[in-house]
């Protein structure tokens, strides 16, 4: 499994991701906004506060995390 090593927030709930082996891509997460745990992204400032976790996952505080393999697909 590869890890995310860098993330840049783009407009409209999109993220520019860089993986540990150099692959780069854009993921659109707009379809998740407002659903279940992703309701907190209704405030775009919360979405923009994304961080790369120690296992290469993306995290938004302690509420939400997304595994790198799911992001890669």
N, C-alpha and C positions, 0 to 999 in steps of 0.2 A: 504494500500500500504506500502510495506517495503522500507527501505532506504539502500543505499550503505553506509557503514561506513569506509571502507578501500579499497584501490585499489593498485595493484602492476603491473607495466608494465612488460610483458614478451616479448619474441621474436616474430617476424612475426605478429605484430598487435593483439596480444592477451593480455587480462587483467585477472588477478586473483582478483576476487571480494569477499568481505565479506559483508554480509547483516546484518541488525540490530538484527535479531533473531538468528544469528549464522551460517546460511547457507553460504557455500562458493562454488564458482564455477569459471570456466574459460570461458570467452566469446571471440570468435574469430571475430574480426571486419575487417579482411583483405578484405572481399568482398565489403566493403564500400569505400575503399581507391580510391581516384581519381574521385569519383562521386559527383556532386553537391557541397554542402558545405564541403564535406569530401576531396575535392581536396587539402586542406591545409595539410592533412596528408601525402602528397607526400614527405614532409620533415619529416622523422621519428623523428627528434628532437621535432617537434611540437606535434606529437602524444604522445611522452613520457612526455609531460608537462601537463598531465591530472590531474585534481583536483576533489575532492568530494565537491559538492555545498551544500548549507544550507538545501536543501530539499532532500538530498540524491542522487541527480543526478550527473552524471559525466560531467565536463565542460572542454573545451579547450578555454580559454579566453572568449571573448564575441561572438565568431563566432559559436561555436558548443556546444550543450549539449544533453545528452541522459538521458531519464527518467529511473528511477530504474525498473519500471514494464516492460519496453521493454527489459532491460538488463537481467532481471530475466527469461524471456521466452526464 
